[in-house]
Amino acid sequence: MRKTLLIAAISLAVLLLSFFGWLQYRQYSSWKIPVHPDVDMLVRVNTDDVIRHFISEYGLNFSKKIKKNSPKTEPSIKNTGIYFPGNIFIYTISSAPKSNYYSTLPVYDLEDLKLYASAKLKMVFTDSAGIAVGKSVDSSITILANNSYMAVAYSKSKTETLPQLREILGADKRLNDFPLLTKALKQQQGLISATDGMRSVEVSLHGKALHWSASIPNANKYQELFSIHQSNNPYDSTALTTASLEVNPPAGFFQNEYSVKGIQIEMDSVLKYYNGSLMLQVMPATTQVDSITSYEYDDNFEKVEKITVTTVKVPGIRLSLAAEPALLAYLQKIGIVTEQQKLNREVFPLYEVHVWHQNGILRLSTEEARTSSTPSIHSTASFAKLSMDVGKTVQSLGVDWI
């Protein structure tokens, strides 16, 4: 009996060591994918950590629990033809438009890949000398694949990306040939992290809490841009999510004018009255009274309007901006805000949003009751902060699949 237990313990230890060794190999091999020689900004998605988090939250069958029930009948294709490594990397290229994004993934079956991409992404493939070229219907996605790797590009502007994809598969460059980028990412442990070698951003999940952090070297150079010691936005401990940004962006960051539903917004007029502090809060869901207009026919067969008043549940959203009272007056003048101090429903038709100015802060809220608390001025060492209870936030926003 003792010998049997010893053998079982040794076997279990070997299995555990093999499993952890396999995970380490997945991480190691993911850094050896081919990339373009002009890699610029790099984003890493830690797939092992994503899977670990979903298993810990939803169990081993997490995919069934988060899957949306769709009335559409889609083809059942289980084999993607792609091997998902421990990390998936998305990057931009310095010699290509910044709105183009590239990625490289290992391929274990080229025919399965083409079948899956054709069915799920509506890709159309052409083959030549063992190389498959796929294009989406709207030409925004391009795939170039051989029996070893798939290089994929997404272009928002639908520019031609095939030359860069050929350079990715044809060049002898691997991701670990860029130590400045890889060293910065390997120091981060989040689910998602990004860097350009100098600046970095990291997003991680701890239970249902979302943590976001950013690193900018020589921050003293940006004192005129970041108002990091003048935060005067109201803080509410009952908020499910609080995101704050302390920044005074120059006019050069924006276009001179923006058009929203035919209303022209002059950014000079907005920035002139904005005082460098912004806070977005997601609160527990609230209720609003809404009216639904329908039509029916009376006894004389004449079409008459019928208005039904109903109570609806909407997300509790608060947006606070440190601003002069003149900003509210300007928004009312151009028609973004009505005389009743509500956001124009043609501009934002989803919910009724109340707008008012109080104690140096312009407030927008879906809650009908206006908070009367006086905001406090406090110092902070960060220009941006994010605190989120993920589970309660998505419930308040009506997202039912997380």
LOMAR-507534 format. One record per residue (C-alpha): x, y, z; residue in three letters; residue number from 0. Coordinates in steps of 0.1 Angstrom, whole numbers. Layout:
# LOMAR-507534
<site <X Y Z> "ALA" NUM>
...
END
This chain:
# LOMAR-507534
<site <0 0 0> "MET" 0>
<site <28 24 9> "ARG" 1>
<site <46 16 -23> "LYS" 2>
<site <14 23 -43> "THR" 3>
<site <9 57 -26> "LEU" 4>
<site <46 65 -33> "LEU" 5>
<site <42 56 -70> "ILE" 6>
<site <10 77 -72> "ALA" 7>
<site <26 107 -56> "ALA" 8>
<site <56 105 -79> "ILE" 9>
<site <34 102 -110> "SER" 10>
<site <13 132 -98> "LEU" 11>
<site <45 152 -93> "ALA" 12>
<site <57 143 -128> "VAL" 13>
<site <24 153 -143> "LEU" 14>
<site <24 186 -125> "LEU" 15>
<site <60 193 -135> "LEU" 16>
<site <52 184 -171> "SER" 17>
<site <21 207 -171> "PHE" 18>
<site <40 237 -157> "PHE" 19>
<site <69 230 -181> "GLY" 20>
<site <44 230 -210> "TRP" 21>
<site <30 263 -198> "LEU" 22>
<site <65 278 -196> "GLN" 23>
<site <73 265 -231> "TYR" 24>
<site <41 281 -244> "ARG" 25>
<site <53 314 -230> "GLN" 26>
<site <88 310 -243> "TYR" 27>
<site <79 299 -278> "SER" 28>
<site <54 328 -282> "SER" 29>
<site <82 353 -282> "TRP" 30>
<site <99 336 -312> "LYS" 31>
<site <71 344 -338> "ILE" 32>
<site <81 362 -370> "PRO" 33>
<site <74 399 -371> "VAL" 34>
<site <80 428 -394> "HIS" 35>
<site <114 445 -392> "PRO" 36>
<site <98 478 -385> "ASP" 37>
<site <78 469 -354> "VAL" 38>
<site <67 501 -336> "ASP" 39>
<site <41 497 -309> "MET" 40>
<site <35 463 -294> "LEU" 41>
<site <5 449 -275> "VAL" 42>
<site <6 416 -257> "ARG" 43>
<site <-25 395 -248> "VAL" 44>
<site <-15 369 -222> "ASN" 45>
<site <-38 341 -234> "THR" 46>
<site <-28 317 -206> "ASP" 47>
<site <-37 343 -180> "ASP" 48>
<site <-70 350 -197> "VAL" 49>
<site <-79 313 -197> "ILE" 50>
<site <-68 309 -161> "ARG" 51>
<site <-90 338 -150> "HIS" 52>
<site <-121 325 -168> "PHE" 53>
<site <-116 290 -153> "ILE" 54>
<site <-113 305 -118> "SER" 55>
<site <-144 326 -123> "GLU" 56>
<site <-167 303 -143> "TYR" 57>
<site <-152 268 -141> "GLY" 58>
<site <-137 245 -168> "LEU" 59>
<site <-168 249 -191> "ASN" 60>
<site <-166 287 -191> "PHE" 61>
<site <-170 289 -228> "SER" 62>
<site <-206 277 -226> "LYS" 63>
<site <-214 301 -198> "LYS" 64>
<site <-203 332 -216> "ILE" 65>
<site <-215 322 -250> "LYS" 66>
<site <-244 343 -262> "LYS" 67>
<site <-276 326 -274> "ASN" 68>
<site <-280 335 -310> "SER" 69>
<site <-311 327 -331> "PRO" 70>
<site <-288 326 -362> "LYS" 71>
<site <-277 292 -374> "THR" 72>
<site <-239 293 -380> "GLU" 73>
<site <-217 266 -394> "PRO" 74>
<site <-202 244 -367> "SER" 75>
<site <-165 244 -373> "ILE" 76>
<site <-143 234 -343> "LYS" 77>
<site <-109 232 -359> "ASN" 78>
<site <-94 267 -365> "THR" 79>
<site <-62 255 -380> "GLY" 80>
<site <-44 279 -357> "ILE" 81>
<site <-23 271 -326> "TYR" 82>
<site <-29 297 -299> "PHE" 83>
<site <4 304 -281> "PRO" 84>
<site <9 316 -245> "GLY" 85>
<site <8 352 -258> "ASN" 86>
<site <-8 368 -288> "ILE" 87>
<site <10 400 -300> "PHE" 88>
<site <-6 428 -320> "ILE" 89>
<site <16 455 -333> "TYR" 90>
<site <19 485 -356> "THR" 91>
<site <46 492 -382> "ILE" 92>
<site <65 525 -383> "SER" 93>
<site <65 524 -422> "SER" 94>
<site <27 519 -424> "ALA" 95>
<site <-3 539 -413> "PRO" 96>
<site <-9 539 -375> "LYS" 97>
<site <-45 527 -381> "SER" 98>
<site <-31 494 -395> "ASN" 99>
<site <-26 465 -370> "TYR" 100>
<site <-7 433 -375> "TYR" 101>
<site <-4 399 -358> "SER" 102>
<site <13 366 -364> "THR" 103>
<site <0 332 -352> "LEU" 104>
<site <13 296 -357> "PRO" 105>
<site <-6 274 -381> "VAL" 106>
<site <-9 236 -377> "TYR" 107>
<site <-34 230 -406> "ASP" 108>
<site <-36 254 -435> "LEU" 109>
<site <-68 239 -450> "GLU" 110>
<site <-86 240 -416> "ASP" 111>
<site <-76 277 -413> "LEU" 112>
<site <-90 286 -447> "LYS" 113>
<site <-122 267 -440> "LEU" 114>
<site <-127 284 -406> "TYR" 115>
<site <-118 320 -418> "ALA" 116>
<site <-141 316 -449> "SER" 117>
<site <-170 305 -427> "ALA" 118>
<site <-165 329 -397> "LYS" 119>
<site <-149 359 -412> "LEU" 120>
<site <-163 356 -448> "LYS" 121>
<site <-128 356 -462> "MET" 122>
<site <-121 348 -498> "VAL" 123>
<site <-89 328 -504> "PHE" 124>
<site <-66 324 -534> "THR" 125>
<site <-36 300 -534> "ASP" 126>
<site <-2 302 -550> "SER" 127>
<site <28 279 -544> "ALA" 128>
<site <16 268 -509> "GLY" 129>
<site <8 304 -499> "ILE" 130>
<site <-28 313 -491> "ALA" 131>
<site <-40 349 -495> "VAL" 132>
<site <-73 358 -479> "GLY" 133>
<site <-93 390 -481> "LYS" 134>
<site <-125 400 -462> "SER" 135>
<site <-155 413 -482> "VAL" 136>
<site <-148 449 -472> "ASP" 137>
<site <-110 446 -477> "SER" 138>
<site <-103 456 -441> "SER" 139>
<site <-88 422 -431> "ILE" 140>
<site <-60 405 -450> "THR" 141>
<site <-45 371 -443> "ILE" 142>
<site <-13 356 -457> "LEU" 143>
<site <-6 321 -445> "ALA" 144>
<site <17 291 -452> "ASN" 145>
<site <20 258 -434> "ASN" 146>
<site <39 273 -405> "SER" 147>
<site <25 308 -398> "TYR" 148>
<site <-4 331 -405> "MET" 149>
<site <2 369 -407> "ALA" 150>
<site <-30 389 -405> "VAL" 151>
<site <-36 427 -409> "ALA" 152>
<site <-65 449 -401> "TYR" 153>
<site <-67 483 -418> "SER" 154>
<site <-95 507 -407> "LYS" 155>
<site <-88 528 -438> "SER" 156>
<site <-87 496 -460> "LYS" 157>
<site <-53 504 -473> "THR" 158>
<site <-32 476 -490> "GLU" 159>
<site <-14 456 -464> "THR" 160>
<site <-3 425 -484> "LEU" 161>
<site <33 439 -490> "PRO" 162>
<site <39 441 -452> "GLN" 163>
<site <25 406 -447> "LEU" 164>
<site <49 392 -473> "ARG" 165>
<site <77 409 -454> "GLU" 166>
<site <66 394 -421> "ILE" 167>
<site <66 358 -434> "LEU" 168>
<site <96 364 -457> "GLY" 169>
<site <119 383 -432> "ALA" 170>
<site <141 365 -408> "ASP" 171>
<site <131 387 -379> "LYS" 172>
<site <117 372 -346> "ARG" 173>
<site <100 392 -318> "LEU" 174>
<site <129 384 -294> "ASN" 175>
<site <152 403 -318> "ASP" 176>
<site <137 435 -304> "PHE" 177>
<site <150 436 -268> "PRO" 178>
<site <138 471 -260> "LEU" 179>
<site <102 461 -267> "LEU" 180>
<site <103 426 -253> "THR" 181>
<site <121 436 -221> "LYS" 182>
<site <94 462 -213> "ALA" 183>
<site <66 437 -219> "LEU" 184>
<site <82 409 -199> "LYS" 185>
<site <83 431 -169> "GLN" 186>
<site <45 434 -169> "GLN" 187>
<site <22 407 -157> "GLN" 188>
<site <-12 419 -168> "GLY" 189>
<site <-38 403 -191> "LEU" 190>
<site <-31 430 -216> "ILE" 191>
<site <0 452 -218> "SER" 192>
<site <14 476 -244> "ALA" 193>
<site <46 494 -250> "THR" 194>
<site <66 514 -276> "ASP" 195>
<site <98 508 -257> "GLY" 196>
<site <95 540 -236> "MET" 197>
<site <59 542 -224> "ARG" 198>
<site <38 513 -213> "SER" 199>
<site <2 505 -203> "VAL" 200>
<site <-10 474 -184> "GLU" 201>
<site <-45 460 -176> "VAL" 202>
<site <-50 432 -152> "SER" 203>
<site <-78 414 -134> "LEU" 204>
<site <-78 404 -97> "HIS" 205>
<site <-110 386 -90> "GLY" 206>
<site <-137 410 -103> "LYS" 207>
<site <-115 441 -99> "ALA" 208>
<site <-99 457 -130> "LEU" 209>
<site <-66 474 -125> "HIS" 210>
<site <-51 498 -151> "TRP" 211>
<site <-17 514 -149> "SER" 212>
<site <5 535 -172> "ALA" 213>
<site <42 545 -171> "SER" 214>
<site <55 576 -188> "ILE" 215>
<site <92 585 -184> "PRO" 216>
<site <103 621 -176> "ASN" 217>
<site <68 631 -166> "ALA" 218>
<site <80 665 -155> "ASN" 219>
<site <82 674 -192> "LYS" 220>
<site <44 673 -194> "TYR" 221>
<site <36 696 -165> "GLN" 222>
<site <17 720 -188> "GLU" 223>
<site <-3 691 -202> "LEU" 224>
<site <-11 671 -170> "PHE" 225>
<site <-27 690 -142> "SER" 226>
<site <-18 663 -117> "ILE" 227>
<site <-22 685 -86> "HIS" 228>
<site <-55 702 -93> "GLN" 229>
<site <-81 674 -92> "SER" 230>
<site <-114 689 -80> "ASN" 231>
<site <-139 664 -92> "ASN" 232>
<site <-164 648 -68> "PRO" 233>
<site <-157 613 -56> "TYR" 234>
<site <-185 589 -45> "ASP" 235>
<site <-175 557 -27> "SER" 236>
<site <-207 540 -39> "THR" 237>
<site <-196 542 -76> "ALA" 238>
<site <-191 509 -93> "LEU" 239>
<site <-165 524 -116> "THR" 240>
<site <-145 556 -113> "THR" 241>
<site <-122 568 -141> "ALA" 242>
<site <-105 601 -138> "SER" 243>
<site <-82 621 -161> "LEU" 244>
<site <-63 652 -152> "GLU" 245>
<site <-51 667 -185> "VAL" 246>
<site <-52 700 -203> "ASN" 247>
<site <-50 690 -240> "PRO" 248>
<site <-38 717 -264> "PRO" 249>
<site <-61 727 -293> "ALA" 250>
<site <-37 710 -317> "GLY" 251>
<site <-50 676 -305> "PHE" 252>
<site <-84 682 -321> "PHE" 253>
<site <-100 694 -353> "GLN" 254>
<site <-112 730 -353> "ASN" 255>
<site <-148 719 -355> "GLU" 256>
<site <-168 687 -350> "TYR" 257>
<site <-203 682 -364> "SER" 258>
<site <-228 662 -342> "VAL" 259>
<site <-263 658 -358> "LYS" 260>
<site <-258 690 -378> "GLY" 261>
<site <-246 709 -347> "ILE" 262>
<site <-211 725 -351> "GLN" 263>
<site <-190 724 -320> "ILE" 264>
<site <-160 747 -320> "GLU" 265>
<site <-132 732 -299> "MET" 266>
<site <-116 765 -291> "ASP" 267>
<site <-148 775 -273> "SER" 268>
<site <-149 743 -254> "VAL" 269>
<site <-112 742 -243> "LEU" 270>
<site <-113 779 -233> "LYS" 271>
<site <-138 770 -205> "TYR" 272>
<site <-124 735 -196> "TYR" 273>
<site <-102 734 -165> "ASN" 274>
<site <-83 702 -169> "GLY" 275>
<site <-101 676 -149> "SER" 276>
<site <-126 649 -160> "LEU" 277>
<site <-142 620 -141> "MET" 278>
<site <-166 593 -153> "LEU" 279>
<site <-185 572 -128> "GLN" 280>
<site <-208 542 -133> "VAL" 281>
<site <-234 540 -105> "MET" 282>
<site <-260 513 -98> "PRO" 283>
<site <-288 512 -123> "ALA" 284>
<site <-315 539 -120> "THR" 285>
<site <-350 544 -134> "THR" 286>
<site <-363 570 -158> "GLN" 287>
<site <-398 578 -170> "VAL" 288>
<site <-400 576 -208> "ASP" 289>
<site <-428 580 -233> "SER" 290>
<site <-435 557 -262> "ILE" 291>
<site <-454 571 -292> "THR" 292>
<site <-475 547 -313> "SER" 293>
<site <-504 551 -337> "TYR" 294>
<site <-538 535 -339> "GLU" 295>
<site <-571 540 -357> "TYR" 296>
<site <-602 553 -340> "ASP" 297>
<site <-639 544 -348> "ASP" 298>
<site <-638 566 -378> "ASN" 299>
<site <-608 549 -392> "PHE" 300>
<site <-587 580 -386> "GLU" 301>
<site <-550 576 -376> "LYS" 302>
<site <-545 590 -341> "VAL" 303>
<site <-513 594 -320> "GLU" 304>
<site <-511 574 -287> "LYS" 305>
<site <-485 582 -261> "ILE" 306>
<site <-477 556 -234> "THR" 307>
<site <-457 566 -203> "VAL" 308>
<site <-435 538 -190> "THR" 309>
<site <-407 534 -164> "THR" 310>
<site <-374 521 -178> "VAL" 311>
<site <-342 509 -161> "LYS" 312>
<site <-311 527 -173> "VAL" 313>
<site <-274 527 -163> "PRO" 314>
<site <-264 552 -136> "GLY" 315>
<site <-238 573 -154> "ILE" 316>
<site <-222 605 -141> "ARG" 317>
<site <-197 626 -161> "LEU" 318>
<site <-181 655 -143> "SER" 319>
<site <-158 681 -159> "LEU" 320>
<site <-140 709 -141> "ALA" 321>
<site <-152 739 -162> "ALA" 322>
<site <-164 775 -161> "GLU" 323>
<site <-202 782 -161> "PRO" 324>
<site <-197 796 -196> "ALA" 325>
<site <-192 761 -210> "LEU" 326>
<site <-228 752 -201> "LEU" 327>
<site <-240 784 -216> "ALA" 328>
<site <-221 777 -248> "TYR" 329>
<site <-235 741 -251> "LEU" 330>
<site <-270 756 -246> "GLN" 331>
<site <-264 782 -272> "LYS" 332>
<site <-254 757 -299> "ILE" 333>
<site <-282 733 -290> "GLY" 334>
<site <-262 704 -274> "ILE" 335>
<site <-280 711 -241> "VAL" 336>
<site <-316 723 -240> "THR" 337>
<site <-331 752 -220> "GLU" 338>
<site <-344 726 -195> "GLN" 339>
<site <-308 716 -189> "GLN" 340>
<site <-310 682 -205> "LYS" 341>
<site <-288 667 -232> "LEU" 342>
<site <-305 670 -266> "ASN" 343>
<site <-321 636 -273> "ARG" 344>
<site <-312 639 -310> "GLU" 345>
<site <-275 641 -299> "VAL" 346>
<site <-278 612 -274> "PHE" 347>
<site <-311 593 -279> "PRO" 348>
<site <-304 564 -256> "LEU" 349>
<site <-312 579 -222> "TYR" 350>
<site <-323 612 -206> "GLU" 351>
<site <-292 630 -194> "VAL" 352>
<site <-295 659 -169> "HIS" 353>
<site <-269 687 -173> "VAL" 354>
<site <-261 714 -147> "TRP" 355>
<site <-232 734 -133> "HIS" 356>
<site <-223 734 -96> "GLN" 357>
<site <-193 745 -76> "ASN" 358>
<site <-170 748 -106> "GLY" 359>
<site <-180 715 -122> "ILE" 360>
<site <-202 707 -152> "LEU" 361>
<site <-221 676 -145> "ARG" 362>
<site <-240 652 -168> "LEU" 363>
<site <-260 624 -152> "SER" 364>
<site <-287 599 -160> "THR" 365>
<site <-298 601 -124> "GLU" 366>
<site <-327 626 -118> "GLU" 367>
<site <-317 636 -83> "ALA" 368>
<site <-288 661 -84> "ARG" 369>
<site <-261 655 -59> "THR" 370>
<site <-254 684 -36> "SER" 371>
<site <-221 673 -21> "SER" 372>
<site <-193 699 -24> "THR" 373>
<site <-163 685 -44> "PRO" 374>
<site <-130 684 -26> "SER" 375>
<site <-96 695 -40> "ILE" 376>
<site <-70 668 -35> "HIS" 377>
<site <-35 661 -48> "SER" 378>
<site <-26 630 -67> "THR" 379>
<site <6 616 -82> "ALA" 380>
<site <-12 602 -112> "SER" 381>
<site <-28 620 -142> "PHE" 382>
<site <-51 590 -148> "ALA" 383>
<site <-69 566 -125> "LYS" 384>
<site <-93 537 -130> "LEU" 385>
<site <-112 517 -103> "SER" 386>
<site <-138 492 -114> "MET" 387>
<site <-160 465 -99> "ASP" 388>
<site <-163 445 -131> "VAL" 389>
<site <-192 423 -122> "GLY" 390>
<site <-214 451 -108> "LYS" 391>
<site <-205 475 -135> "THR" 392>
<site <-214 452 -164> "VAL" 393>
<site <-247 444 -146> "GLN" 394>
<site <-255 481 -143> "SER" 395>
<site <-247 487 -179> "LEU" 396>
<site <-269 458 -190> "GLY" 397>
<site <-241 436 -203> "VAL" 398>
<site <-254 401 -196> "ASP" 399>
<site <-226 378 -209> "TRP" 400>
<site <-198 387 -185> "ILE" 401>
END
